[in-house]
Amino acid sequence: MARELLPRDLCIYVCICILLLAHQSSCFYLPGVAPEDFWKGDPLRVKVNKLSSTKTQLPYSYYSLPYCRPKRIVDSAENLGEVLRGDRIENSPYVFKMREPQLCNIACRIILDDKTAKEFREMIDDEYRVNMILDNLPLVVPIRRLDQESPMVYLHGFLVGLKGQYSGIKEEKYFIHNHLAFVVKYHTDQQLGLSRIVGFEVKPFSVKHEYEGEWNENKTRLTTCDPHAKRLVTSSESPQEIKSKKEVIFSYDVEFEASDVKWAYRWDTYLLMADDQIHWFSIVNSLMIVLFLSGMVAMIMLRTLYRDISKYNQLETQEEAQEETGWKLVHGDVFRPPQNSDLLCIYVGTGVQFFGMILVTMMFAALGFLSPSNRGGLMTAMLLLWVLMGLFAGYTSGRLYKMFKGTDWKKIAFGTAFIFPANAFTAFFVLNALIWGQRSSGAVPFQTMFALLLLWFGISFPLVFVGGFVGFNKKPPIEDPVKTNKIARQIPVQPWYMNSMCSILIGGILPFGAVFIELFFILTSIWLHQFYYIFGFLFIVFVILIITCAEITVVLCYFQLCSEDYNWWWRSYLTSGSSAFYLFLYTVFYFFTKLEITKPVSGILYFGYMMLLSYAFFLLTGTIGFCACFWFTRLIYSSVKID
């Protein structure tokens, strides 16, 4: 059953964020929960999470399969981010005792029928993995690389089962992982004798259990796993086949292993990147190339502009002024309001909203305030910041609209608060309906949809209107550095390489080149269910993105003005915004080369969410380029003497 979002979760989350900002934490990351100490013999309760698959991207509740159940299933309270991620955290029948090993414990016995056998086989075909949690740590399967010197690789969750063949038989069979060998790693305080959990691992096996006599839940002893006979499960030599009318006995071992890893560093193993050297090299290489190009562009621009401004300021006679060419000729038209100026104001305001949300999120994440231990915290924080940044969105669109001599500021505020969220919510609703149709636990319940609408109309809308009111009514209009002529100047025929489509497409290459390497790791974390926590590098890449968007837009805007084309407003927005086009092309490439999605619904989900991502990236990069070009044009035209 889908967990409903509790209304108090939002209030509690905001209060906790405020308190944690005021309180200095000495830990390297903000803990999702306080460390919990255990005495020897204390109960450890394992929780189960969703069943996940990288092939379908459709999560399902753990108990959607006939696994062993406790007497009463209890849902854990989930925050907004967890619900949107499809997390469904519930209790389980697996209960350990701290530092007390257990061998061959029987969890339950089930008899498969045609329906349940089919469900298990379908889950195995789609490579679904079972996710569990102990003391807020996710369950991992350790895999040793072929290179013995390399660190261990950890896969999240264990496979429901596997496919294989008996020797001499060509027919492929399905086998279920019904025996789990858990390893709980702990760190002990030698003085107090208290222990903290620092690792939770498992090795799954498929074993066809056998026993003597008739089955008795309390008295039956397995012959295939008996610690008294020193017979333990160490391999899957005699696997349990999935077949209708067959019994399946679920069992587990628990081993406790002392560790030198302290509680504050227990997430280091989970956050270890598999290709760390390639990642570092790629980031540094991209950084150096982009910085070099940025330096070259800055030098060219400074020298060229200095020469142009000096030349224009030395023109004294009317004959010389009439012979001038270049960007000064269009000074009477360069600040003429563009076509569809209302939409431009709305897009710039929405872009500012995205910029503020991403900037604050990056800063908090880079400082360690958004730890993976706080599941769903990143998404919840981004949603709340988006809502709060509506104030700046309304202010920006209102001020820009006033500069364009507009009068109906409420119309612009409404568009800023409505256009992008309405498009995003409509797409989200349609995709969520598809997920409902698949009966996936990833479908967002109605109560959560209502909470999102409440955030939108109850907080974001009023803040946008407050910002719009302040920007339009309480601030003076932005004055143009030069006067605009009443009659528009005719634009000369442009060469092919200065064509608007050509320059726009060229302008998006460099900003995309600054982020595409990091984009690979972000897409991998989203669609291949891996942790992403290198926010320091991501913040550097974000800064590089800002610089490249600004510089490439300024350069192309300068060339455009030099060719006496003064329609720079929308082109400056589209020049850097076109990087979203390359981003979407890359997501298409990633889909066909890195993912194994085969179901049509899963493909629709992927491309639907990637189109939303590209749309948001367009608004962000377009706004950065526009603001840089806006500052640039005002700077150069205020630096020359206009007769």
N, C-alpha and C positions, 0 to 999 in steps of 0.2 A: 504494500500500500504506500502510495506517495506521501511523504511527510509534509504537512502543512507548515508554512512559515508562520511563526508566532509573531504577533505585532510588537511584542516587547523586545524582540531580538534587535530591531533597528535602534531603539533607544539605548539598550544595553551596550551595543557596539559603539555608538557615538560617545557615550559616557566613558567607556574603557579607553577609547582613543585619546580623549581629552586628558584623562588621568595619567595615561602612560606618557603623553607628551610633557606633562608637568613633572613627571618623576624620572630621574636619571637612572637608567638601567646599566648595570655593569656587564651584562651578558652580551655575547657577540651577535645574538639575534633576539628579537622580541619573542619570548616564549608564548606558545598558544595556551599552555596551562602551566601552573607552578609545578616544580619537580615534586614527585611523590616518592616517599620513602617506604620501604617494606621491611618488616621483620621476617625472619625465617618462618615459613608456614603460613604467611598471610595469603589470602586468596587473590589470584590474578584472573580477571575476567576478560576473555577474548571477545571482541566485537567483530561482527561481519559487516562488510560494505558491499557495494554493487558488484555484479559480474560485468566485466568490461572486455571489449574486443576491439583491436585496431582494424579488423576487417569490416566490421559493420558500423562502428561508432555508436551503437545503440546499447546503453547500459540496461541491465535488468536487476531486479532485487535478488538477493542471495536465495531467498526462500521461494523464488519462482521455480526453482528446481527442488525435487523432493529430498533435500539434504536433512540431516538430523536437526530436530528442532528442540528448543527448551520447552518447559511446561507452559511458559507464557512469553510471547514475543513482545519486547519493549523497544519502541523507537527512541533513538537519541535525538535531542533537540538539535536542529540544524539551522545555520545562519542562511542568509539570502544567497550568498555565493555557493554554498554547498548544494542548495536546492537546484540552482541553475546549472551546476555541474553534473547533476544526476546522482549525487551521493545519497545513499539510503543506509544509514548506520543503525544496526540492530544488535541485540544481545545474541549469544550463541550458547550451545551446550558445553563448549570447551571451557573448563575451569581448572586452572593450575594452582599449585601451592608453591610459594616462593622458595627456591633452592631445594625443592624436594622432587627429584626425578621420578617420572612415571613411565612405565613400559606396558605396551600392549593394552591400553585402555580401550574398552569398547564404547563407542559413542552411540550407535544404534544399528538396527538391522532393518532393511526394507526389502520388499518384493516388487520388482519392476513389472509394470504392465505395458501394453503396447504404447500408450500415450507417453508415459515417463521415459521409456526407452528411446522413443523417437526424439523427445526433448533433449535428452543427454547427447544423442548422436548429432543433432543439429548444432548444439553448443560446441561440440568437439570439432565439427566441420568449420565453424566460424572462429575457432581458436579463442574461445572465451577463457578468461582468467578469473580466479576466485581471489577476492581481496579481503583481508582481515586486518584488525587493528588491536594492538596491545599497548596500553599506556601511551596512547596517541602516536605510536610508531606503526607505520604500515608494514605488513608482512612482505618479505622479499625472499627470492630463491637465489642463493649464491651460485654463480657459474664461474669456473676457473678458465682463464684464457689459455690458448695453446702455448703462448709465451709465459713460462712459469714466473718470470720476474715481474710481469705486469700485475697490477692490483686486481682483486676479484671484481667481477661484474655482477651487479645485483638487478634481477628482474622483478618487477612489481607483481606480486600475486603468483599463484601457481595455476597451471592449465587444468581445466575440468577433467580432461582425459587426453588420450592420444589414439592415433590409428596405427595399425600394424598388421603383420601377417604371421601366421604360424609357419614353421619350417615345412616346406613341401606343399603348402597350400597357397594358391594365387589369390584367393578371395581376401579382401581387406576387411579386418575386424575393428571394432571400437572397444576401447578399454578405458575404464574409469579410474581416476586416482582416488582410492578409498582408504589409504593409510598415509598419515601425515606424521613425519618425524620433525617435531618442533625443536628449535634451539633458541633458548632465551638467554641473552647475554646481559650480565649485570656488573655493576661497579659497586664495591663495598667500602664503606667508611670504616677503617680499621679501628678507630677509637670508639665509635658508637655501635658498630655492628649492623648498621642499617644499610640496605642495598637499594640501588636505583637501576631501572631497566635501561640499557643502552643499545640493545639490538634484538630483533625478532625475525628469525629465519625459519625456513622450512625446506624439507626435501620430500616431495610427494612420490608415492609408490602405488602401483597397481598390483594388488595381491588377492588371489582367490582364496579367501579364508576357509578353513575347514575346522570342524569340531566333532566331538564324539557324542552320540546320543541325540536326543531331541533338544531343540533350542529353548533355553531358559534365560531370560534377560539378566537375571541376577547371579546364576550359578554356572552358566556355560563358560568353559575355558577353551580358548582357541588352541588348536594343535599347530597351526602355522605361525603363531606368534605367542610364545610362552616363555616368560623370563625364568620360571622355575626350571624349565628344561634347557635353559640357555639357548633358546631358539628365537632369534629376533629377525625383523624384516630389514634387510640391507639391500635388496634389489627387487626388480619386477620380473623375475624369471617365470613365475606362474601367475600371469596377470588376470584380473577380473574382467571378463567380457561383459559388455552391455547387451542383454538379450531379454526379451519378454519372458515373464514367469521365472526369471532367475533371481536369487537372493543376492543382496550386496550388504556386506558387513563393513561399517566404517569404524576405523580404529585409529589410535594415535599414540605417539611417544612424546615425552617432554624431557629434554636435556637442558641443564643449566650450566652455563659456561662463564667463568669469571673473566673480566675484561679490564684492561688498563684505561680504556676510553672513559672520560668523565662525561657526566650527563650533559653539560653545556656543549659538548662536541659530538654528541651521538648522531647528529644529522649529517656529519661530514661524509660518511660512507654513502648515504643516499644521494647527496648532491654532487658526488664525483662524476665528472663528465667522462664518457667512455673514450672520446677522441680529444682529450684535453690538449695535446701538443698541436694537432691540426687546428683546433679552435683558437689557441693562442696565436699561432703563426698567421692565421687568416685575419684575425682582428688587427694585429700589429701591421701586417702588410697593407690591409685596406686603409688603416689610419694614416700610414705614411704616404700612400699614393694620393689620398684625398687632401691631406694637408699640403703636399707639394703642389697639387693643382690649384688649391685655394690660394697659396702664396703667389703663384704665377699670375693668377687672375687679379689679385689685389694689386700687385706691382704694375701690371699693364693699365689697370683702371686709374690708379693714382697718377701715373705719368701722363696718360692721355688726357685726363680731366684737367690736370694742372696746366698743361699746354693750351687746351681749349679755352679755359676760363681766362688765362692771362691774355690770350689773343683777342678774345671778345672784349675784355676790359680796356684794351689799348685802341679799339676802334673809336675814332673821334669824329670824323666827317660823315656827312650823310651818304656820300658816294661809297665810302667804305662799308657803311652799315648796310647799304643796299646790295653789296656784293657778298655779304656774309652767307655762308651755307652751314648746314648741319642742324644740330638740335636747338639752337637759339631761334631759328626761323619760326618754330612752332610754339613760341612762348605764349602766344595769344590763344592757343587752342589746347594746350597740353592739360589744362585743368577743367576742360569742358566736361560736364557730367556724361557718363557713358550711357549707352542703351541698357535697359533692364537694370538700372541702378538700384532699384529696390531689392532685387534678388541678390545683387552683389553685396549689399549691406547685410542681408540675412546670412549669406554664406561666410562672410568675414566674421560676423558675430559667432556663428556656430564653430568656425575654425578656432577662434580665441577660446571658446569653451573647451574644445578638445585639447588645445595647447596647455591650458591651465590644469586640466585633469591629469594629463600625461606627465607634465613637469612635476607636480606635487607627488604623484604616485611614484615616479622614478626616484625622487629625493627620499621619500620614506622607505622605499624598497632598498635603495643603495645603502642607507643607514642601518638596515636590518630590522625595520619595524614590521615588515610583511613576511613573516617566516612561513615556510611550507607546513610547519607544525600547526599553524592556524588555518586549517583547511577552509577554502572559500574566502579567506580574508582578503586576498588580492582583488577578487572580483567584487566583493562587497564594498571595499574601499573605493574602487574605480566608479561604481555606480553612485555612491554617495558624493564623491567629489564632482562627478558630472552634474549632479543636481545642484550642488552649491555653486559651481562655476557659471550657472545660468545668470548670476548677477553681472559678471563681467561680459558675458555674451550680449545681454541687453544693453549695457552701457556702450560697448563698442559699436554695435549696429545703430544705436540711437545717435551717437556723435557723428558717425559717417553719413547717416541719412540727413542730419541737419546741415552738414557741409554741402550736400547736394541740393540744398534749398527745399527739402521736403517739408511737408506740413502735418501729415497723418502718422505720427510716430507709433501710435498703437497698432497700426497695420504691420509695421516692421517688427515690433516686439512680438506680435502674435506669430508672424512667420518664423522668427528666430526660435521661438519656443515650440513651434509645431512641426515644421517641415521635416527636419531630419528625424526627430523622435517618432513622428507618425510613420515615416517610411520604415524605420528600423523595427517599430512595434508590429507593423503589418507583416513584414517579412518574418519576424520572430513568431508571430501567431500562426502563420501558415506552416512554417517548419515545425512548430510545436504540435500542430494538428497531425502532421505526418508521423511524428514520434508517438502520439497517442494511438494512431492507427496500428502501430507495431506493438502496442501494449508494453512499451519500454518504460522503465522507472525514470528515464531521463526527461519524460514529459513533465513540464512545469504545471503544478495543480492550479485550479482556479483561484485559490486564495493568494497564491504568490503572484499571479497575473494582476490581481486586484491591488496587491501591495506595490507592484511596479507602476500601475496607473496612479496610485496615490502619491508616489514619489514624483511622478511627472506633473500631474495637475495640481497636487497639493503644495509642492515645494518649488519645483523647477519653474513652472509657469509664473507664479507670483514674483519670484526672484528676477526673472527675465524682464518682467514689466517694471519692477522697481529700478533695475539697471537702466532700462530704456527711458524711464521718466527722468532719472538723474542726468543721463547723458544728453538728452534732448532739451530739457527745460532748465536744468540747473547749471549747465556749462555753456560758455560762449561758443559760437561757431568757429570752426577752424578756418582761418583766413588764408586765401591763396597768396603765394608770394608775388604773383603777377596777375594782371587783369586779363579777363577772358574776352575775346572779340565777339561782337554780336553775330557776325557772319562767319561761318566755319570755313577754314582754309581747305582748298582742294588738295587731296593727297596724291602725290605723283605715282606713276606706275612702279611697282616694286619688282626687283629681280626675284627669280624663282627661289633663291635660298633665303630671302626675307619673307617669303610667304608665311602667313600666320600658322597654317597647319604644320609646315616644315619646322619652323622655329619652336613651336610648342612641343612637338615630338622630340626634337633634339634636346630641349631643356630638361626633360624628365629623366634622361639617361644618367646624369651625374648624381642626382639625389638618390636614385634607386641603387646605383653602384655603391653608395656609402652604406647601405643597409642590407643588401641582399645576402651577405654572408651570415649576419646575425639573424636574418629572417629564417634561414634554414633551421637554426636551432630553436627558434620560437615555434615554427610549424611542427617540428619534431616533438616538442614538449606538449603541444596541443593535441596532435592527432596520433602520436605514438605513445602517449601517456607516460611521459618522462618529466622529472622535475626540472624546472628552470629557475636558477637562483643566481645567475651572474649579472646582477643588476648594475654593478659598477661598470662593467664593460658596456652594458646596454645604455647606460646614461652617457658614456663617452660617444657612443654611436649616435645617440639622439642629438648631442651637441654638434657632431659632424654633419648630421642631416640638416640642422638649422643653418649652419654656415654655408653648406653647398646649395641649399634652396635659395638662400638670400643672394649669394654671389652669382649663380648662373642666371637668376632672374634679372639682377641689376645689369649684368653684361649684355644680355639680349635686349633688355629695355633700352640701354644706351645705343646699341646699334640700330634699333628701331627708330628712336628719336633722330638719330643722325641721318636716317633716310627719309626724314620729314613725315613720318607716320606717327601721329599723336594719339592713336587709339590704343593706349597702353594699359588701361584699367583691367579689362577682362583678360588680355593676353598675359599680363604679369601673373594673374591668378592661375591661368591654365598652364603656363609654362612650367612652374614647379609642380603644380597639381597633376600634370601628365605622368609623373612618376608612379601614380596609382595604377595607370594602365599597364606599366611594366611589372608592377607588383602582382597584378591579377594574372598576367601571362606567366609569371614565375609560379604562382600557385597551381596553374594548370599543368605546368611542367612537373611540379612536385607531385601532383596527384597521379600522373601516369608513370613516374619513375620511382617513387619512394613508397607509395601506398599500394595496398592489395585489396582495395574496396571493389566489390563486385555487385552488391545489391543496388538497384536503382535509387531506393529511398536514401541510402547512405551517401550516394553520389550527389543527390539533390541537396542533402544537408551540408555536405562539404562546400559545394559551389555557392549555396545560399549564404552561408556564413562568411565565405571568402569575398563575396561581392560586397557584403556589409563592411567587412574590414577594408576593402579597397576604397569604398565610398568614404569611410571615415578618414583614411589616409589621404585621399584627394582633398578633403576639406582642411585637414591639418597642413599639408605641404603647400596647398594653394594660398592659404592665409599667410603663411610665413613669407612666401615669395611676394605676395601683394604688399604686405607691410614694409618689406625691405625696399621694394620699388617705390612705394609711396614716400618713404623717407628720402630715398635717393633723388627723386624728381624735385621734391621741395628744397632739398639741399642745393642742387646745382642751379636751379632757377632763382634762388635767393642769393646766389654768390656772384651773379653777373649784373652789369648795369644795363637796364632795359630803357631805351629811349622813349 
